[in-house]
Each structure stands twice: as C-alpha cells, then as structure tokens.
Amino acid sequence: STLNNNEWSVIKSVSDAGQGASYWSIGDRKAVTLNGTVGALTLSNVTTYVFIIGFNHNSSVEGTNRIHFQLGKTALSGGTDVALCDSYYNNTGGGFRMNTSNSSSGGWESSNMRTAICGTSLSSYSGTIIAVIPAALRAVLKSVTKYTNNTGNSSAASAVTATTDYFFLLSEYEVFGSTTYANSNEASKQAQYSYYSAGNSKVKYNHSATSTAVNWWLRSPRAGNSARFVSVNTDGTVVSSSAYYSWGFAPGFCV
C-alpha cells in the first residue's frame, strides 16, 4: 500500500488494471535516482521523489489506465517541492529554455523543450530527461496524448492539436484550472490535475538550493504574443515569460 515500496513494474501492473486509486492516493511519492545529462544539467546520483498528480486523468482524451506523475519533491514525506534548475537559470544562453530563440512559433509541438529536453522517443533520447531516469522507470513509461496550442501566437481553436508525449510540461489549465494567458481553447481538451485542484502549492524551489523559489515552465504558449510561453512565478501565480529564458523544469509523465 506504500507507493515507494513497489517496483515500477508492479506500479505499471496496477495501472494497467486501472486500479491505482484503489491502492494509492494523489500526492503519494516514489524515489527516483537521476544520473546523466539533461540539457545543460549533469546529475550524478541525485535522488528526488516523483508524486502522483492524477489517476486516469482526462482519460477519454489522453488515454486510459495511466497514473500521472510529476517531478519532484525532496523527501518521502514533508520536504520541498522542487524543479530542476541549471547554471543558465534566469538567463538566455542555454539550459531549460522553451526555445533557443525568443519565439513561440510552433507552440509546444516543435519547441526545444519538447524535442530536446523532454524527448519524443523511447529509442533515441540522449540529452533528454528520458536518459537520466532509472532504466526500470524508462521501461514502463506510457505515451500520453496531450492537446496544446501548437501554433504559438494564436487564439484560434484550430491551433489546439494533439501530440504524443512521454515526458511533458503541464499546461496552464492543468495547473490552475483556468486560462489567463494560454489559448482558451486548450481548456476544452484538458482537465486540471487532481493534485492542483485539491489546493496544493504551486510554488517550487531550486532542486540544488531548496530555499530559493523559482519560476517553472508550463507548455502553453501565450496567445496573442509571438515570443512568450506561460510559466509559474516564484509566488505560485501564473505569468508569461520570454521563450529563450531558462526556468525551472518540473515535467510530468505517465506509467
């Protein structure tokens, strides 16, 4: 009954049967040890805790029999909510950037964050988050269908299209349950994650300096702007930021 006591293969079996919520709860955590390089950040035996943010979340759109997780927390209980941050944090020269130029063109689908940091393949993933997670977790990752504004500077319903993802950034609506800056049509294909609708904090801290709150990226482009994506501010409120800034990285994934 304690999530952390189960191997990933067992968690997958429970998820395959659609029984995750019968055993575990929203917010339950499991330790993962990260090794390797993601983007500009090299990790060596860094243990963090992933936590459940939804069971069969938005399943009619995103896929059934999936437990949705997010990274990360600093302890099995209590501790601090963290995002991965690199040496480029709050700068534009590299690291966890939505794009390498100050543009939101192509939205989430073609972004540097999706293609080079999150990764889109389980067979070719060097330099992505898929490369640094434990092999046992990599083996049980499930694809998820996410809808996002994949145009960029657009408020049109037609801009909201599907991608198949293994790791993904959360959207504005998935975190906040509303859209302030994102294309409002995203909401019709998304649902707020149970973890955030329950009122849990949206503030995250630097994984290597856990008293320092950080901005962290969301995948929604800012509608009506050609250079910005939505992000979460250091106080947990929604803002938007220039696409080529390096902010905190707090991705989700499914098992």
FIKEBA-463636 format. One record per residue (C-alpha): x, y, z. Coordinates in pm, 1 decimal. Layout:
N
<atom xx="X" yy="Y" zz="Z"/>
...
% end
This chain:
255
<atom xx="0.0" yy="0.0" zz="0.0"/>
<atom xx="302.8" yy="232.2" zz="26.5"/>
<atom xx="383.8" yy="351.1" zz="-324.8"/>
<atom xx="757.2" yy="380.8" zz="-259.6"/>
<atom xx="779.3" yy="13.8" zz="-157.5"/>
<atom xx="673.5" yy="-106.2" zz="-503.2"/>
<atom xx="892.5" yy="-168.4" zz="-805.7"/>
<atom xx="798.8" yy="27.9" zz="-1117.6"/>
<atom xx="692.8" yy="-296.5" zz="-1286.7"/>
<atom xx="436.8" yy="-354.8" zz="-1011.6"/>
<atom xx="311.5" yy="3.9" zz="-1033.0"/>
<atom xx="265.5" yy="-47.3" zz="-1406.8"/>
<atom xx="66.2" yy="-368.3" zz="-1348.5"/>
<atom xx="-168.3" yy="-187.6" zz="-1110.0"/>
<atom xx="-201.8" yy="97.9" zz="-1357.2"/>
<atom xx="-267.5" yy="-144.0" zz="-1644.7"/>
<atom xx="-561.6" yy="-278.6" zz="-1445.3"/>
<atom xx="-692.9" yy="73.3" zz="-1378.2"/>
<atom xx="-658.0" yy="13.5" zz="-1005.1"/>
<atom xx="-410.7" yy="282.6" zz="-899.8"/>
<atom xx="-663.1" yy="478.9" zz="-694.3"/>
<atom xx="-756.1" yy="160.7" zz="-505.4"/>
<atom xx="-405.7" yy="137.1" zz="-360.2"/>
<atom xx="-255.1" yy="485.2" zz="-356.0"/>
<atom xx="-353.5" yy="848.8" zz="-318.7"/>
<atom xx="-295.1" yy="1174.8" zz="-501.1"/>
<atom xx="37.0" yy="1313.1" zz="-378.7"/>
<atom xx="192.7" yy="976.0" zz="-293.8"/>
<atom xx="563.6" yy="964.8" zz="-373.7"/>
<atom xx="831.8" yy="731.9" zz="-505.3"/>
<atom xx="1206.5" yy="785.9" zz="-502.6"/>
<atom xx="1398.2" yy="802.0" zz="-829.7"/>
<atom xx="1772.0" yy="846.4" zz="-872.6"/>
<atom xx="1881.8" yy="1059.7" zz="-1166.3"/>
<atom xx="2211.1" yy="1003.4" zz="-1347.9"/>
<atom xx="2339.5" yy="1166.6" zz="-1663.7"/>
<atom xx="2287.3" yy="1486.9" zz="-1854.7"/>
<atom xx="1957.9" yy="1653.2" zz="-1943.4"/>
<atom xx="2000.6" yy="1970.7" zz="-2142.9"/>
<atom xx="2284.2" yy="2160.2" zz="-1973.2"/>
<atom xx="2240.4" yy="1990.6" zz="-1634.4"/>
<atom xx="2453.5" yy="1694.0" zz="-1531.4"/>
<atom xx="2314.7" yy="1485.1" zz="-1247.8"/>
<atom xx="2512.0" yy="1227.9" zz="-1051.0"/>
<atom xx="2315.3" yy="1000.1" zz="-817.0"/>
<atom xx="2063.3" yy="1275.6" zz="-742.2"/>
<atom xx="1764.2" yy="1129.1" zz="-560.3"/>
<atom xx="1433.2" yy="1304.8" zz="-593.7"/>
<atom xx="1073.8" yy="1195.1" zz="-541.1"/>
<atom xx="808.9" yy="1184.4" zz="-809.6"/>
<atom xx="447.9" yy="1218.5" zz="-694.9"/>
<atom xx="105.3" yy="1123.0" zz="-823.7"/>
<atom xx="-95.0" yy="1411.6" zz="-970.5"/>
<atom xx="-379.3" yy="1213.4" zz="-1128.4"/>
<atom xx="-532.5" yy="870.6" zz="-1182.1"/>
<atom xx="-670.8" yy="808.7" zz="-1533.2"/>
<atom xx="-655.5" yy="1183.5" zz="-1576.9"/>
<atom xx="-867.1" yy="1314.0" zz="-1866.8"/>
<atom xx="-864.0" yy="955.8" zz="-1991.7"/>
<atom xx="-1114.8" yy="995.1" zz="-2274.8"/>
<atom xx="-864.5" yy="1225.9" zz="-2444.6"/>
<atom xx="-525.5" yy="1129.9" zz="-2305.7"/>
<atom xx="-551.9" yy="750.7" zz="-2271.3"/>
<atom xx="-691.5" yy="505.0" zz="-2017.7"/>
<atom xx="-512.4" yy="312.1" zz="-1743.4"/>
<atom xx="-246.6" yy="570.5" zz="-1672.8"/>
<atom xx="-112.5" yy="705.4" zz="-1346.3"/>
<atom xx="17.2" yy="1060.8" zz="-1398.7"/>
<atom xx="324.0" yy="1172.7" zz="-1204.0"/>
<atom xx="522.8" yy="1492.9" zz="-1170.7"/>
<atom xx="882.6" yy="1555.7" zz="-1065.9"/>
<atom xx="972.0" yy="1631.7" zz="-789.8"/>
<atom xx="995.1" yy="1658.9" zz="-411.8"/>
<atom xx="1290.6" yy="1641.1" zz="-174.3"/>
<atom xx="1162.8" yy="1380.0" zz="70.0"/>
<atom xx="927.2" yy="1086.1" zz="102.0"/>
<atom xx="710.1" yy="1297.6" zz="332.0"/>
<atom xx="721.5" yy="1668.9" zz="403.1"/>
<atom xx="1019.1" yy="1824.8" zz="230.5"/>
<atom xx="1010.1" yy="2077.4" zz="-50.7"/>
<atom xx="856.7" yy="2091.0" zz="-397.9"/>
<atom xx="1138.9" yy="2135.3" zz="-647.8"/>
<atom xx="1206.9" yy="2196.2" zz="-1015.2"/>
<atom xx="1533.4" yy="2104.3" zz="-1183.7"/>
<atom xx="1742.5" yy="2416.3" zz="-1247.8"/>
<atom xx="2075.1" yy="2453.1" zz="-1426.2"/>
<atom xx="2351.4" yy="2711.0" zz="-1436.9"/>
<atom xx="2160.8" yy="2911.0" zz="-1700.6"/>
<atom xx="1860.3" yy="2970.4" zz="-1473.4"/>
<atom xx="1718.0" yy="3322.0" zz="-1525.8"/>
<atom xx="1941.2" yy="3367.6" zz="-1830.3"/>
<atom xx="1910.7" yy="3315.0" zz="-2204.3"/>
<atom xx="2229.9" yy="3136.7" zz="-2310.8"/>
<atom xx="2119.2" yy="2775.5" zz="-2272.5"/>
<atom xx="1954.6" yy="2523.3" zz="-2043.7"/>
<atom xx="1586.0" yy="2464.0" zz="-1976.3"/>
<atom xx="1452.5" yy="2702.3" zz="-2240.4"/>
<atom xx="1128.7" yy="2665.8" zz="-2430.7"/>
<atom xx="1313.5" yy="2768.1" zz="-2746.0"/>
<atom xx="1667.8" yy="2868.3" zz="-2833.9"/>
<atom xx="1536.6" yy="3192.2" zz="-2985.4"/>
<atom xx="1281.6" yy="3430.1" zz="-2838.6"/>
<atom xx="987.5" yy="3284.1" zz="-3028.4"/>
<atom xx="680.9" yy="3073.7" zz="-2954.8"/>
<atom xx="634.1" yy="2973.9" zz="-3318.8"/>
<atom xx="524.8" yy="2610.6" zz="-3345.9"/>
<atom xx="396.8" yy="2609.7" zz="-2988.8"/>
<atom xx="463.3" yy="2310.2" zz="-2769.4"/>
<atom xx="490.5" yy="2059.9" zz="-3053.1"/>
<atom xx="807.2" yy="2189.3" zz="-3213.8"/>
<atom xx="959.8" yy="2356.2" zz="-2908.1"/>
<atom xx="1314.9" yy="2296.7" zz="-2794.4"/>
<atom xx="1172.8" yy="2196.8" zz="-2456.3"/>
<atom xx="967.9" yy="1914.6" zz="-2606.7"/>
<atom xx="1211.6" yy="1786.3" zz="-2865.3"/>
<atom xx="1548.7" yy="1830.4" zz="-2692.1"/>
<atom xx="1471.9" yy="1832.3" zz="-2317.7"/>
<atom xx="1163.3" yy="1613.4" zz="-2266.4"/>
<atom xx="1234.8" yy="1385.9" zz="-2561.5"/>
<atom xx="985.2" yy="1231.2" zz="-2800.8"/>
<atom xx="1125.9" yy="880.6" zz="-2848.2"/>
<atom xx="1199.6" yy="582.4" zz="-2625.3"/>
<atom xx="1468.0" yy="464.3" zz="-2866.4"/>
<atom xx="1665.0" yy="787.8" zz="-2918.1"/>
<atom xx="1679.8" yy="1010.9" zz="-2610.9"/>
<atom xx="2035.7" yy="1126.0" zz="-2544.0"/>
<atom xx="2041.7" yy="1457.1" zz="-2358.2"/>
<atom xx="1675.6" yy="1435.8" zz="-2255.5"/>
<atom xx="1509.8" yy="1360.8" zz="-1921.5"/>
<atom xx="1438.8" yy="1009.3" zz="-2052.7"/>
<atom xx="1814.5" yy="945.7" zz="-2048.4"/>
<atom xx="1864.7" yy="1025.7" zz="-1679.7"/>
<atom xx="1575.7" yy="837.5" zz="-1517.1"/>
<atom xx="1626.0" yy="480.3" zz="-1390.1"/>
<atom xx="1602.3" yy="208.2" zz="-1655.0"/>
<atom xx="1318.9" yy="42.9" zz="-1461.1"/>
<atom xx="1109.8" yy="358.7" zz="-1494.0"/>
<atom xx="1205.6" yy="410.1" zz="-1857.5"/>
<atom xx="1080.0" yy="57.1" zz="-1929.2"/>
<atom xx="727.3" yy="130.9" zz="-1803.8"/>
<atom xx="669.2" yy="480.4" zz="-1942.7"/>
<atom xx="337.9" yy="512.6" zz="-2123.9"/>
<atom xx="269.9" yy="758.8" zz="-2401.3"/>
<atom xx="2.4" yy="1018.8" zz="-2338.2"/>
<atom xx="-195.1" yy="1228.0" zz="-2585.9"/>
<atom xx="-173.9" yy="1594.5" zz="-2492.7"/>
<atom xx="-359.3" yy="1879.3" zz="-2661.6"/>
<atom xx="-189.7" yy="2219.1" zz="-2670.1"/>
<atom xx="-169.7" yy="2532.4" zz="-2880.1"/>
<atom xx="84.5" yy="2402.3" zz="-3130.9"/>
<atom xx="82.0" yy="2718.0" zz="-3342.7"/>
<atom xx="214.4" yy="2974.1" zz="-3092.5"/>
<atom xx="73.9" yy="3319.6" zz="-3141.1"/>
<atom xx="-289.9" yy="3216.7" zz="-3188.0"/>
<atom xx="-624.4" yy="3227.1" zz="-3010.5"/>
<atom xx="-790.8" yy="3002.3" zz="-3268.2"/>
<atom xx="-947.1" yy="2668.7" zz="-3178.0"/>
<atom xx="-769.6" yy="2513.4" zz="-3476.4"/>
<atom xx="-431.8" yy="2587.5" zz="-3313.7"/>
<atom xx="-503.1" yy="2332.8" zz="-3037.4"/>
<atom xx="-385.0" yy="1995.8" zz="-3167.2"/>
<atom xx="-253.1" yy="1664.7" zz="-3033.5"/>
<atom xx="97.4" yy="1544.2" zz="-2958.8"/>
<atom xx="213.6" yy="1207.8" zz="-2830.3"/>
<atom xx="441.3" yy="1258.9" zz="-2531.1"/>
<atom xx="634.6" yy="1055.2" zz="-2274.9"/>
<atom xx="757.2" yy="1345.4" zz="-2065.0"/>
<atom xx="567.8" yy="1672.7" zz="-2089.6"/>
<atom xx="532.7" yy="2008.5" zz="-1923.4"/>
<atom xx="198.6" yy="2076.6" zz="-1760.5"/>
<atom xx="-29.8" yy="2333.8" zz="-1922.1"/>
<atom xx="-176.3" yy="2645.8" zz="-1764.7"/>
<atom xx="-521.8" yy="2487.6" zz="-1734.3"/>
<atom xx="-382.7" yy="2159.8" zz="-1593.1"/>
<atom xx="-222.9" yy="2353.3" zz="-1304.8"/>
<atom xx="-458.5" yy="2647.3" zz="-1246.5"/>
<atom xx="-795.5" yy="2522.6" zz="-1376.6"/>
<atom xx="-831.2" yy="2843.0" zz="-1578.6"/>
<atom xx="-660.3" yy="3024.7" zz="-1863.8"/>
<atom xx="-524.7" yy="3374.7" zz="-1818.7"/>
<atom xx="-257.8" yy="3378.0" zz="-2089.1"/>
<atom xx="-298.6" yy="3049.4" zz="-2278.0"/>
<atom xx="-524.0" yy="2997.7" zz="-2578.5"/>
<atom xx="-859.3" yy="2947.9" zz="-2402.7"/>
<atom xx="-944.9" yy="2662.3" zz="-2640.5"/>
<atom xx="-685.0" yy="2445.9" zz="-2466.3"/>
<atom xx="-928.5" yy="2406.4" zz="-2176.8"/>
<atom xx="-1178.9" yy="2211.8" zz="-2388.7"/>
<atom xx="-922.9" yy="1932.2" zz="-2436.5"/>
<atom xx="-761.6" yy="1945.3" zz="-2092.2"/>
<atom xx="-850.5" yy="1893.3" zz="-1726.8"/>
<atom xx="-697.3" yy="2036.1" zz="-1412.1"/>
<atom xx="-484.6" yy="1778.4" zz="-1233.8"/>
<atom xx="-636.3" yy="1647.5" zz="-911.5"/>
<atom xx="-320.4" yy="1735.5" zz="-719.7"/>
<atom xx="-360.3" yy="2103.8" zz="-803.9"/>
<atom xx="-740.1" yy="2120.6" zz="-783.1"/>
<atom xx="-700.3" yy="1993.4" zz="-424.1"/>
<atom xx="-523.6" yy="2319.1" zz="-339.9"/>
<atom xx="-163.8" yy="2200.6" zz="-317.4"/>
<atom xx="106.1" yy="2463.6" zz="-352.5"/>
<atom xx="222.0" yy="2569.0" zz="-697.7"/>
<atom xx="545.7" yy="2718.0" zz="-561.8"/>
<atom xx="859.2" yy="2522.0" zz="-649.7"/>
<atom xx="1218.4" yy="2564.8" zz="-538.4"/>
<atom xx="1557.7" yy="2510.0" zz="-697.9"/>
<atom xx="1648.2" yy="2142.7" zz="-662.6"/>
<atom xx="2003.8" yy="2232.9" zz="-564.4"/>
<atom xx="1919.5" yy="2538.3" zz="-349.3"/>
<atom xx="1595.2" yy="2441.9" zz="-182.8"/>
<atom xx="1533.9" yy="2770.8" zz="-2.7"/>
<atom xx="1519.8" yy="2957.1" zz="-336.1"/>
<atom xx="1179.3" yy="2970.8" zz="-508.4"/>
<atom xx="1197.9" yy="2957.2" zz="-886.7"/>
<atom xx="988.8" yy="3022.8" zz="-1193.7"/>
<atom xx="894.3" yy="2699.5" zz="-1369.9"/>
<atom xx="778.0" yy="2645.6" zz="-1724.3"/>
<atom xx="436.6" yy="2538.1" zz="-1849.9"/>
<atom xx="387.3" yy="2415.8" zz="-2205.7"/>
<atom xx="113.4" yy="2661.9" zz="-2308.5"/>
<atom xx="221.6" yy="2940.6" zz="-2542.9"/>
<atom xx="85.9" yy="3282.8" zz="-2457.0"/>
<atom xx="-196.1" yy="3356.4" zz="-2700.5"/>
<atom xx="-159.2" yy="3686.2" zz="-2882.4"/>
<atom xx="215.9" yy="3702.2" zz="-2829.4"/>
<atom xx="486.9" yy="3569.4" zz="-3057.6"/>
<atom xx="764.2" yy="3533.5" zz="-2800.3"/>
<atom xx="620.2" yy="3400.7" zz="-2474.2"/>
<atom xx="508.8" yy="3081.5" zz="-2302.5"/>
<atom xx="317.0" yy="3057.9" zz="-1977.0"/>
<atom xx="509.2" yy="2994.4" zz="-1655.4"/>
<atom xx="452.1" yy="2980.2" zz="-1280.0"/>
<atom xx="601.3" yy="3266.3" zz="-1081.5"/>
<atom xx="803.6" yy="3231.8" zz="-761.2"/>
<atom xx="490.0" yy="3308.5" zz="-559.2"/>
<atom xx="284.7" yy="3039.3" zz="-734.6"/>
<atom xx="86.1" yy="3275.4" zz="-958.9"/>
<atom xx="57.4" yy="3247.7" zz="-1335.2"/>
<atom xx="277.4" yy="3468.1" zz="-1554.8"/>
<atom xx="430.3" yy="3450.5" zz="-1900.6"/>
<atom xx="796.1" yy="3459.1" zz="-1991.3"/>
<atom xx="1022.6" yy="3504.0" zz="-2291.2"/>
<atom xx="1070.7" yy="3170.8" zz="-2464.5"/>
<atom xx="1450.5" yy="3174.1" zz="-2451.7"/>
<atom xx="1481.0" yy="3209.5" zz="-2075.2"/>
<atom xx="1594.2" yy="2910.5" zz="-1870.2"/>
<atom xx="1342.5" yy="2843.8" zz="-1591.4"/>
<atom xx="1273.9" yy="2550.7" zz="-1364.1"/>
<atom xx="1189.0" yy="2213.5" zz="-1518.7"/>
<atom xx="912.5" yy="2013.1" zz="-1347.0"/>
<atom xx="786.4" yy="1764.0" zz="-1605.2"/>
<atom xx="508.1" yy="1510.4" zz="-1587.3"/>
<atom xx="495.5" yy="1153.8" zz="-1716.7"/>
<atom xx="268.1" yy="851.2" zz="-1713.1"/>
<atom xx="305.0" yy="487.5" zz="-1606.6"/>
% end
